[in-house]
Amino acid sequence: MHGPGAWYHFPVPITDTSSAAQAVQLGIQRSMSGEQRLLLAFEMSIFARELNRERIRREHPEWSDAKITRELLRLAFLPAPLPDME
């Protein structure tokens, strides 16, 4: 296997997007400037972080906003839990 996704070992593509829709999406992305693509990536990153924040909040309603933020950082950068804040 070569090219993007070559390290995946799934018998079918992991997507719910048709090949026609993927072609349209790729055409739009190619027509965007570098700045526009970077802004889109930044917005997608913020959206993913907010989804993760809400998941953590739902799983741990007793946690403070500071503890939720620490958990987001841990998930992003560390393989193990951070030490307690004391």
C-alpha positions, 0 to 999 in steps of 0.5 A: 500500500502506498500514499495517504492512509497507507498505514491503515489496515482496514479493508474498506475506506473509513469515510461516509463521503461519496467519491463525487463529494470527495472530488468536490471537496478536494476541488474547493480545498485546492482553490483555497489560498494557503491562508484560507486552508490554514484558517480552516484547519485552525477552526476545525482544531478549535471545534474538535477541542470544544467537542472534547471539552464537552465530552469531558464535562459530561463525563466529569460534571463535578470537575472545574473548568481548570481541571477540564482544561488540564485534562484537554492539555494532557490528552493533547500532549501527555500519555499519562494523567497530570499530577493533582493540582495541590 
